[in-house]
């Protein structure tokens, strides 16, 4: 039997984002890319701008078989539905990544290293096929420290805060601004802006009750954990988590993560996962009961 006839086209708006998220939800029980990750990534661009960066591949019935998503700083994702990762399709998809990068440089943007992440060669034939395609296109495995941690939500300890702090969710505009300021400080230098946070809050499946924060007595945001629910898999995700530098080493990150886990359980999640990229991040998540479930390989190629 020959290869199915597939058609590719540019991203056409929020309905396509939902279809990409649904494809991810159906694909794997554990992966470094979940519906919440896709919602979080869209903070960089409007849906109109995303048409320049995302391309979808569909079969004759209109089902999403795969997609690519390239961002201005060089990070990109390649998704292929289980059972559809043939070499010809992957080569076509990576050629599209190259085309987008070249078009960006031709428009005057600085050339950047291209990289992708989240591959686990022990998980699936698709991961191994994508890795082989990346190597054919000049990408090499890069040093990295990262992975995916998961935990069940059946037994959760109570969050404990030091005096002068309280738990809450983002509700007011002042708290939105404080949430942005806390993230900018936690990950300085940061390009996170109120406009981007507002875009995240408009993107499915964002829920305000899962956007957890630690507040000081005078209402300043000291720590944050934005959680996302993948209802199809009853699975939660943390993206992102951080503490303002002025409030570190007080157990706030652990407390807000536990609070987010309890909120996820109340929303219907049975498990939760989080990605990490540092030993410190891994230690924080292990302190609230997460355990390693998958590796997170990075492939990188220098600018042409």
Secondary structure, DSSP 8 states (H G I E B T S, - for coil): ------EEEE--SHHHHHHHHHHHHHH-SS-S--HHHHHHHGGGS-HHHHTTTEEEEE-TT--EEEEEEE-TTSBEEEEE-TT---HHHHHHHHHHHHHHHHHHHHTT-----EEEEEE-TTT-HHHHHHHHHHHHTT-EEE----EEEEEESSS-------TTEEEEE--SHHHHHHHHHHHHHHTSS----HHHHHHHHTSTT--GGGEEEEEETTS-EEEEEEEEEEGGGTEEEEEEEEE-GGG-SSSHHHHHHHHHHHHHHHHT-SEEEEEE-SHHHHHHHHTTT-EEEEE-EEEEE---
